[in-house]
Amino acid sequence: CGWCLYCVARHAIVEELAGLGATVHTCACNDAELCSCLKKWKDGEESFQVTGSVCDVSSRADRQRLGDTVSSLFNGKLNILVSVFPLYSILLQECKILEIH
């Protein structure tokens, strides 16, 4: 949707972390929204380093795929996990491959 509280918070968090120089991986519930956001962040003045995945957090398979993707992108190490949806405990329980620093 892009305008719900979840989306607004996610955009703000991604832009703040990327603006500080972090490489960020985010997720969205549909491909159209994700592609739109990634294009904006890549092509904007700041040219943020942001990757993303489509993930329905209510789907166990999607959460596992997200954990696998993040683990692969960040060599099994994750410095910060921000969740505006209570996803972090699910990811940590299901994706024990992530080493949180």
Phi, psi and omega in degrees: 000319177088342186238359177286166181303320179301311183294317180297316179295317180299315180300314182297318181293314178300312183294323179293311181294315179295323178296335177273002176100003180285149168271126190240140170241126181239173176222157177219162185277349177216154185295321182298315180295315181299311181299319179299314180294314181299320179297316179300314183289324180287316186270355181289175180303322185280336182050061182295150175269090183229131171244169182203164178225149169277128183210123171266106187295347176278352181259119179302318181297320178294319178296319178296316179298320177298314178299318178296318180297312181297318178300318180293314182295325186249024176053040177078002182240133180234121182278321183221134172237113180251131179227120172270353172241141185292063182267334189302318181292325178295313180298316182294325179286319186273333187242067184295358181283346181274132176256112183273130178248000000 
